Protein backbone atom coordinates (compact mmCIF):
# COMPACT_ATOMS: atom_id res chain seq x y z
CA UNK A 1 0.00 0.00 0.00
CA UNK A 2 1.30 3.44 -0.88
CA UNK A 3 2.10 5.97 1.81
CA UNK A 4 1.13 8.84 -0.53
CA UNK A 5 -1.84 11.04 0.35
CA UNK A 6 -5.01 10.28 -1.67
CA UNK A 7 -4.82 13.64 -3.50
CA UNK A 8 -1.22 12.90 -4.50
CA UNK A 9 -2.25 9.46 -5.81
CA UNK A 10 -5.04 11.08 -7.82
CA UNK A 11 -2.68 13.69 -9.24
CA UNK A 12 -0.21 10.95 -10.16
CA UNK A 13 -2.93 8.96 -11.95
CA UNK A 14 -4.07 11.99 -13.94
CA UNK A 15 -0.46 12.84 -14.81
CA UNK A 16 0.04 9.31 -16.16
CA UNK A 17 -3.12 9.68 -18.26
CA UNK A 18 -1.82 12.94 -19.73
CA UNK A 19 1.52 11.29 -20.50
CA UNK A 20 -0.21 8.40 -22.27
CA UNK A 21 -2.30 10.82 -24.35
CA UNK A 22 0.85 12.82 -25.19
CA UNK A 23 2.45 9.58 -26.39
CA UNK A 24 -0.53 8.85 -28.65
CA UNK A 25 -0.49 12.38 -30.04
CA UNK A 26 3.19 12.04 -30.96
CA UNK A 27 2.66 8.90 -33.02
CA UNK A 28 3.10 9.37 -36.78
CA UNK A 29 -0.10 7.87 -38.14
CA UNK A 30 1.21 8.11 -41.70
CA UNK A 31 3.47 5.16 -40.88
CA UNK A 32 0.49 2.96 -39.99
CA UNK A 33 -1.77 1.52 -42.71
CA UNK A 34 -5.26 3.00 -42.32
CA UNK A 35 -6.71 -0.52 -42.28
CA UNK A 36 -4.76 -1.22 -39.07
CA UNK A 37 -6.27 1.73 -37.18
CA UNK A 38 -9.58 -0.03 -36.48
CA UNK A 39 -8.23 -1.81 -33.40
CA UNK A 40 -6.81 1.48 -32.12
CA UNK A 41 -10.13 3.23 -32.66
CA UNK A 42 -12.05 0.52 -30.80
CA UNK A 43 -9.54 0.62 -27.96
CA UNK A 44 -9.62 4.42 -27.76
CA UNK A 45 -13.45 4.47 -27.72
CA UNK A 46 -13.50 1.89 -24.92
CA UNK A 47 -10.99 3.97 -22.96
CA UNK A 48 -13.02 7.14 -23.49
CA UNK A 49 -16.13 5.39 -22.15
CA UNK A 50 -14.21 4.16 -19.10
CA UNK A 51 -12.87 7.67 -18.49
CA UNK A 52 -16.41 9.10 -18.77
CA UNK A 53 -17.58 6.57 -16.18
CA UNK A 54 -14.75 7.61 -13.87
CA UNK A 55 -15.52 11.28 -14.47
CA UNK A 56 -19.15 10.62 -13.51
CA UNK A 57 -18.12 8.72 -10.38
CA UNK A 58 -15.92 11.58 -9.22
CA UNK A 59 -18.48 14.22 -10.20
CA UNK A 60 -21.14 12.48 -8.13
CA UNK A 61 -19.02 12.82 -4.99
CA UNK A 62 -17.90 16.35 -5.92
CA UNK A 63 -21.53 17.43 -6.32
CA UNK A 64 -22.93 15.52 -3.34
CA UNK A 65 -20.30 17.01 -1.00
CA UNK A 66 -20.33 20.45 -2.65
CA UNK A 67 -16.69 20.38 -3.70
CA UNK A 68 -17.38 23.45 -5.84
CA UNK A 69 -18.10 25.75 -2.87
CA UNK A 70 -14.45 26.53 -1.95
CA UNK A 71 -14.00 27.76 -5.55
CA UNK A 72 -16.87 30.22 -5.10
CA UNK A 73 -19.50 28.42 -7.18
CA UNK A 74 -23.13 27.85 -6.24
CA UNK A 75 -23.48 24.52 -8.04
CA UNK A 76 -21.49 21.74 -9.64
CA UNK A 77 -23.09 22.66 -12.98
CA UNK A 78 -21.77 26.23 -12.74
CA UNK A 79 -18.34 24.86 -11.86
CA UNK A 80 -18.41 22.44 -14.83
CA UNK A 81 -19.52 25.24 -17.14
CA UNK A 82 -16.61 27.49 -16.19
CA UNK A 83 -13.85 25.10 -15.17
CA UNK A 84 -14.43 22.29 -17.68
CA UNK A 85 -15.72 24.55 -20.48
CA UNK A 86 -18.98 22.64 -20.83
CA UNK A 87 -22.06 24.29 -22.26
CA UNK A 88 -24.63 25.19 -19.61
CA UNK A 89 -27.04 22.48 -20.74
CA UNK A 90 -24.34 19.80 -20.81
CA UNK A 91 -23.05 20.88 -17.40
CA UNK A 92 -26.52 20.70 -15.85
CA UNK A 93 -27.19 17.33 -17.48
CA UNK A 94 -23.89 15.89 -16.23
CA UNK A 95 -24.21 17.33 -12.73
CA UNK A 96 -27.69 15.90 -12.26
CA UNK A 97 -27.14 12.54 -13.96
CA UNK A 98 -26.38 10.76 -10.69
CA UNK A 99 -29.51 11.93 -8.87
CA UNK A 100 -32.14 9.25 -8.28
CA UNK A 101 -35.24 9.46 -10.43
CA UNK A 102 -38.23 11.17 -8.87
CA UNK A 103 -41.02 8.65 -8.37
CA UNK A 104 -44.22 9.23 -10.30
CA UNK A 105 -47.19 9.99 -8.05
CA UNK A 106 -49.69 7.14 -7.88
CA UNK A 107 -52.48 7.46 -10.43
CA UNK A 108 -56.11 7.29 -9.44
CA UNK A 109 -58.23 4.51 -10.94
CA UNK A 110 -60.20 7.15 -12.85
CA UNK A 111 -57.05 8.53 -14.49
CA UNK A 112 -55.67 5.03 -15.12
CA UNK A 113 -58.88 4.13 -16.98
CA UNK A 114 -59.01 7.37 -18.98
CA UNK A 115 -55.30 7.89 -19.71
CA UNK A 116 -54.67 5.10 -22.26
CA UNK A 117 -57.51 6.29 -24.48
CA UNK A 118 -56.26 9.87 -24.45
CA UNK A 119 -52.50 9.48 -24.91
CA UNK A 120 -52.07 5.87 -26.00
CA UNK A 121 -50.13 4.86 -22.89
CA UNK A 122 -50.30 1.35 -21.52
CA UNK A 123 -50.99 1.44 -17.79
CA UNK A 124 -50.27 -1.63 -15.71
CA UNK A 125 -51.24 -1.55 -12.05
CA UNK A 126 -50.05 1.74 -10.59
CA UNK A 127 -47.05 2.20 -12.92
CA UNK A 128 -46.92 3.95 -16.23
CA UNK A 129 -45.12 2.18 -19.04
CA UNK A 130 -44.00 3.19 -22.49
CA UNK A 131 -46.57 4.28 -25.07
CA UNK A 132 -48.60 1.35 -26.32
CA UNK A 133 -48.02 0.24 -29.89
CA UNK A 134 -51.23 0.22 -31.87
Backbone as JSON, one array per atom type, in Angstrom:
{
  "sequence": "XXXXXXXXXXXXXXXXXXXXXXXXXXXXXXXXXXXXXXXXXXXXXXXXXXXXXXXXXXXXXXXXXXXXXXXXXXXXXXXXXXXXXXXXXXXXXXXXXXXXXXXXXXXXXXXXXXXXXXXXXXXXXXXXXXXXXX",
  "N": [[0.85, -1.18, 0.0], [0.51, 2.22, -0.76], [2.19, 5.04, 0.69], [1.48, 7.53, 0.02], [-0.51, 10.53, 0.04], [-4.08, 10.57, -0.58], [-4.85, 12.61, -2.44], [-2.44, 13.09, -3.73], [-2.02, 10.63, -4.97], [-4.16, 10.63, -6.74], [-3.47, 12.85, -8.34], [-1.13, 11.83, -9.45], [-2.14, 9.7, -10.95], [-3.71, 11.06, -12.86], [-1.71, 12.54, -14.1], [-0.26, 10.47, -15.3], [-2.18, 9.63, -17.14], [-2.28, 11.89, -18.82], [0.32, 11.8, -19.83], [0.22, 9.4, -21.28], [-1.67, 10.09, -23.25], [-0.25, 12.15, -24.48], [1.78, 10.61, -25.59], [0.33, 9.12, -27.49], [-0.5, 11.22, -29.16], [1.89, 11.95, -30.3], [2.52, 9.97, -32.04], [3.25, 8.99, -35.37], [0.91, 8.78, -37.59], [0.92, 8.37, -40.29], [2.67, 6.39, -40.82], [1.37, 4.09, -40.29], [-0.71, 1.67, -41.7], [-3.94, 2.59, -42.82], [-5.94, 0.68, -42.61], [-5.2, -0.72, -40.38], [-5.86, 0.79, -38.22], [-8.3, 0.39, -37.06], [-8.44, -1.33, -34.77], [-7.11, 0.29, -32.94], [-8.91, 2.46, -32.84], [-11.21, 1.24, -31.77], [-10.18, 0.5, -29.26], [-9.48, 3.03, -28.23], [-12.05, 4.23, -28.09], [-13.29, 2.59, -26.18], [-11.68, 3.19, -24.0], [-12.24, 5.92, -23.69], [-14.94, 5.75, -22.93], [-14.65, 4.43, -20.47], [-13.22, 6.38, -19.1], [-15.14, 8.42, -19.04], [-17.01, 7.21, -17.38], [-15.53, 7.15, -15.02], [-15.17, 9.87, -14.63], [-17.83, 10.6, -14.14], [-18.26, 9.2, -11.76], [-16.54, 10.5, -9.99], [-17.55, 13.09, -10.21], [-20.07, 12.78, -9.09], [-19.51, 12.48, -6.33], [-18.18, 14.91, -5.89], [-20.24, 16.74, -6.42], [-22.25, 15.89, -4.59], [-20.99, 16.38, -2.13], [-20.5, 19.04, -2.3], [-18.1, 20.08, -3.49], [-17.47, 22.22, -5.07], [-17.93, 24.58, -3.74], [-15.69, 25.8, -2.22], [-14.39, 27.0, -4.36], [-15.96, 29.08, -4.97], [-18.36, 28.73, -6.32], [-21.88, 28.21, -6.93], [-23.06, 25.87, -7.65], [-22.46, 22.52, -8.86], [-22.87, 22.33, -11.57], [-22.47, 24.97, -12.48], [-19.77, 25.18, -11.88], [-18.71, 23.16, -13.59], [-19.4, 24.29, -16.04], [-17.79, 26.62, -16.16], [-15.14, 25.76, -15.35], [-14.61, 23.36, -16.7], [-15.3, 23.96, -19.19], [-17.8, 23.32, -20.29], [-20.92, 23.41, -22.06], [-23.76, 25.2, -20.79], [-26.13, 23.62, -20.72], [-25.12, 21.01, -21.05], [-23.48, 20.86, -18.8], [-25.38, 21.03, -16.71], [-26.87, 18.75, -17.24], [-24.92, 16.72, -16.87], [-24.19, 17.16, -14.18], [-26.48, 16.49, -12.83], [-27.01, 13.9, -13.46], [-26.48, 11.74, -11.76], [-28.4, 11.84, -9.81], [-31.12, 10.29, -8.07], [-34.04, 9.0, -9.75], [-37.11, 10.78, -9.73], [-39.93, 9.59, -8.12], [-42.98, 8.69, -9.77], [-46.1, 10.08, -9.03], [-48.73, 8.18, -7.52], [-51.36, 7.0, -9.63], [-54.81, 7.75, -9.91], [-57.61, 5.48, -10.03], [-59.51, 6.38, -11.81], [-58.07, 8.09, -13.53], [-56.25, 6.22, -14.49], [-57.9, 4.62, -16.01], [-58.85, 6.36, -17.93], [-56.58, 7.52, -19.12], [-55.07, 5.81, -21.03], [-56.71, 5.86, -23.35], [-56.62, 8.51, -24.08], [-53.88, 9.33, -24.44], [-52.61, 7.12, -25.46], [-51.12, 5.39, -23.82], [-49.89, 2.58, -22.2], [-51.09, 1.29, -19.24], [-50.2, -0.34, -16.37], [-51.24, -1.78, -13.49], [-50.2, 0.32, -10.92], [-48.23, 1.68, -12.24], [-46.77, 3.61, -14.83], [-46.12, 2.78, -18.18], [-44.2, 2.51, -21.22], [-45.35, 4.19, -24.24], [-48.16, 2.62, -25.73], [-48.12, 0.32, -28.44], [-49.9, 0.55, -31.33]],
  "CA": [[0.0, 0.0, 0.0], [1.3, 3.44, -0.88], [2.1, 5.97, 1.81], [1.13, 8.84, -0.53], [-1.84, 11.04, 0.35], [-5.01, 10.28, -1.67], [-4.82, 13.64, -3.5], [-1.22, 12.9, -4.5], [-2.25, 9.46, -5.81], [-5.04, 11.08, -7.82], [-2.68, 13.69, -9.24], [-0.21, 10.95, -10.16], [-2.93, 8.96, -11.95], [-4.07, 11.99, -13.94], [-0.46, 12.84, -14.81], [0.04, 9.31, -16.16], [-3.12, 9.68, -18.26], [-1.82, 12.94, -19.73], [1.52, 11.29, -20.5], [-0.21, 8.4, -22.27], [-2.3, 10.82, -24.35], [0.85, 12.82, -25.19], [2.45, 9.58, -26.39], [-0.53, 8.85, -28.65], [-0.49, 12.38, -30.04], [3.19, 12.04, -30.96], [2.66, 8.9, -33.02], [3.1, 9.37, -36.78], [-0.1, 7.87, -38.14], [1.21, 8.11, -41.7], [3.47, 5.16, -40.88], [0.49, 2.96, -39.99], [-1.77, 1.52, -42.71], [-5.26, 3.0, -42.32], [-6.71, -0.52, -42.28], [-4.76, -1.22, -39.07], [-6.27, 1.73, -37.18], [-9.58, -0.03, -36.48], [-8.23, -1.81, -33.4], [-6.81, 1.48, -32.12], [-10.13, 3.23, -32.66], [-12.05, 0.52, -30.8], [-9.54, 0.62, -27.96], [-9.62, 4.42, -27.76], [-13.45, 4.47, -27.72], [-13.5, 1.89, -24.92], [-10.99, 3.97, -22.96], [-13.02, 7.14, -23.49], [-16.13, 5.39, -22.15], [-14.21, 4.16, -19.1], [-12.87, 7.67, -18.49], [-16.41, 9.1, -18.77], [-17.58, 6.57, -16.18], [-14.75, 7.61, -13.87], [-15.52, 11.28, -14.47], [-19.15, 10.62, -13.51], [-18.12, 8.72, -10.38], [-15.92, 11.58, -9.22], [-18.48, 14.22, -10.2], [-21.14, 12.48, -8.13], [-19.02, 12.82, -4.99], [-17.9, 16.35, -5.92], [-21.53, 17.43, -6.32], [-22.93, 15.52, -3.34], [-20.3, 17.01, -1.0], [-20.33, 20.45, -2.65], [-16.69, 20.38, -3.7], [-17.38, 23.45, -5.84], [-18.1, 25.75, -2.87], [-14.45, 26.53, -1.95], [-14.0, 27.76, -5.55], [-16.87, 30.22, -5.1], [-19.5, 28.42, -7.18], [-23.13, 27.85, -6.24], [-23.48, 24.52, -8.04], [-21.49, 21.74, -9.64], [-23.09, 22.66, -12.98], [-21.77, 26.23, -12.74], [-18.34, 24.86, -11.86], [-18.41, 22.44, -14.83], [-19.52, 25.24, -17.14], [-16.61, 27.49, -16.19], [-13.85, 25.1, -15.17], [-14.43, 22.29, -17.68], [-15.72, 24.55, -20.48], [-18.98, 22.64, -20.83], [-22.06, 24.29, -22.26], [-24.63, 25.19, -19.61], [-27.04, 22.48, -20.74], [-24.34, 19.8, -20.81], [-23.05, 20.88, -17.4], [-26.52, 20.7, -15.85], [-27.19, 17.33, -17.48], [-23.89, 15.89, -16.23], [-24.21, 17.33, -12.73], [-27.69, 15.9, -12.26], [-27.14, 12.54, -13.96], [-26.38, 10.76, -10.69], [-29.51, 11.93, -8.87], [-32.14, 9.25, -8.28], [-35.24, 9.46, -10.43], [-38.23, 11.17, -8.87], [-41.02, 8.65, -8.37], [-44.22, 9.23, -10.3], [-47.19, 9.99, -8.05], [-49.69, 7.14, -7.88], [-52.48, 7.46, -10.43], [-56.11, 7.29, -9.44], [-58.23, 4.51, -10.94], [-60.2, 7.15, -12.85], [-57.05, 8.53, -14.49], [-55.67, 5.03, -15.12], [-58.88, 4.13, -16.98], [-59.01, 7.37, -18.98], [-55.3, 7.89, -19.71], [-54.67, 5.1, -22.26], [-57.51, 6.29, -24.48], [-56.26, 9.87, -24.45], [-52.5, 9.48, -24.91], [-52.07, 5.87, -26.0], [-50.13, 4.86, -22.89], [-50.3, 1.35, -21.52], [-50.99, 1.44, -17.79], [-50.27, -1.63, -15.71], [-51.24, -1.55, -12.05], [-50.05, 1.74, -10.59], [-47.05, 2.2, -12.92], [-46.92, 3.95, -16.23], [-45.12, 2.18, -19.04], [-44.0, 3.19, -22.49], [-46.57, 4.28, -25.07], [-48.6, 1.35, -26.32], [-48.02, 0.24, -29.89], [-51.23, 0.22, -31.87]],
  "C": [[0.89, 1.24, 0.0], [1.11, 4.33, 0.33], [1.75, 7.38, 1.32], [-0.28, 9.23, -0.12], [-2.77, 10.76, -0.83], [-4.98, 11.33, -2.78], [-3.56, 13.5, -4.35], [-1.35, 11.7, -5.43], [-3.14, 9.83, -7.0], [-4.26, 11.9, -8.82], [-1.71, 12.85, -10.06], [-0.94, 10.18, -11.26], [-3.29, 9.85, -13.13], [-2.85, 12.35, -14.76], [-0.1, 11.71, -15.75], [-0.91, 9.27, -17.37], [-2.68, 10.71, -19.29], [-0.59, 12.48, -20.5], [1.17, 10.27, -21.58], [-0.84, 9.08, -23.49], [-1.24, 11.56, -25.17], [1.58, 11.83, -26.09], [1.65, 9.24, -27.64], [-0.46, 9.99, -29.65], [0.81, 12.51, -30.83], [3.4, 10.95, -32.01], [2.44, 9.43, -34.43], [2.15, 8.38, -37.43], [0.11, 7.58, -39.61], [2.02, 6.84, -41.88], [2.63, 3.9, -40.67], [-0.56, 2.86, -41.1], [-3.14, 1.84, -42.09], [-6.1, 1.79, -41.9], [-6.34, -1.1, -40.92], [-5.22, -0.32, -37.92], [-7.58, 1.34, -36.49], [-9.45, -0.5, -35.04], [-7.92, -0.66, -32.46], [-8.07, 2.27, -31.82], [-11.07, 2.57, -31.66], [-11.49, 0.66, -29.39], [-9.67, 2.02, -27.38], [-11.06, 4.7, -27.32], [-13.76, 3.8, -26.39], [-12.86, 2.67, -23.76], [-11.74, 5.26, -22.66], [-14.24, 6.85, -22.64], [-15.77, 5.11, -20.7], [-13.86, 5.46, -18.39], [-14.13, 8.47, -18.17], [-17.07, 8.52, -17.52], [-16.84, 7.04, -14.93], [-15.02, 9.08, -13.59], [-16.86, 11.39, -13.72], [-19.08, 10.18, -12.05], [-17.54, 9.82, -9.49], [-16.84, 12.8, -9.12], [-19.6, 13.99, -9.2], [-20.71, 12.87, -6.72], [-18.76, 14.32, -4.86], [-19.18, 17.14, -5.72], [-22.2, 17.16, -4.98], [-22.32, 16.21, -2.13], [-19.92, 18.47, -1.26], [-18.87, 20.87, -2.75], [-16.45, 21.66, -4.48], [-17.43, 24.71, -4.97], [-16.79, 26.48, -2.58], [-13.95, 27.36, -3.15], [-14.93, 28.94, -5.81], [-18.07, 29.97, -5.99], [-20.7, 28.01, -6.35], [-23.62, 26.45, -6.59], [-22.36, 23.83, -8.81], [-21.64, 22.08, -11.12], [-22.39, 23.96, -13.35], [-20.27, 26.0, -12.79], [-17.92, 24.17, -13.15], [-18.43, 23.38, -16.04], [-18.27, 26.1, -17.27], [-15.3, 26.72, -16.22], [-13.57, 24.0, -16.19], [-14.9, 22.71, -19.07], [-16.85, 23.77, -21.13], [-20.04, 23.7, -21.1], [-22.93, 24.2, -21.0], [-25.51, 23.95, -19.58], [-26.3, 21.17, -20.46], [-23.91, 19.73, -19.35], [-24.2, 20.5, -16.47], [-26.92, 19.24, -16.02], [-26.2, 16.43, -16.75], [-23.97, 15.97, -14.71], [-25.42, 16.65, -12.1], [-27.89, 14.46, -12.67], [-27.2, 11.51, -12.83], [-27.57, 10.79, -9.75], [-30.53, 10.83, -9.14], [-33.36, 9.84, -8.98], [-36.33, 9.78, -9.42], [-39.37, 10.21, -9.16], [-42.26, 9.37, -8.9], [-45.3, 9.04, -9.24], [-48.17, 8.9, -8.49], [-50.87, 7.73, -8.66], [-53.77, 6.92, -9.85], [-56.67, 6.31, -10.46], [-58.93, 5.23, -12.09], [-59.21, 7.58, -13.95], [-56.47, 7.32, -15.21], [-56.6, 4.47, -16.19], [-58.94, 5.06, -18.18], [-57.73, 7.61, -19.77], [-54.95, 7.13, -20.98], [-55.43, 5.56, -23.5], [-57.08, 7.66, -24.98], [-54.86, 9.95, -25.07], [-51.88, 8.2, -25.44], [-50.99, 5.29, -25.13], [-50.69, 3.61, -22.24], [-50.09, 1.55, -20.03], [-51.19, 0.08, -17.16], [-50.2, -1.38, -14.22], [-51.14, -0.06, -11.78], [-48.86, 2.38, -11.29], [-47.35, 2.52, -14.37], [-45.81, 3.26, -17.0], [-45.0, 2.98, -20.32], [-45.29, 3.25, -23.28], [-46.89, 2.92, -25.71], [-48.47, 1.43, -27.83], [-49.35, -0.23, -30.41], [-51.11, -0.17, -33.31]]
}
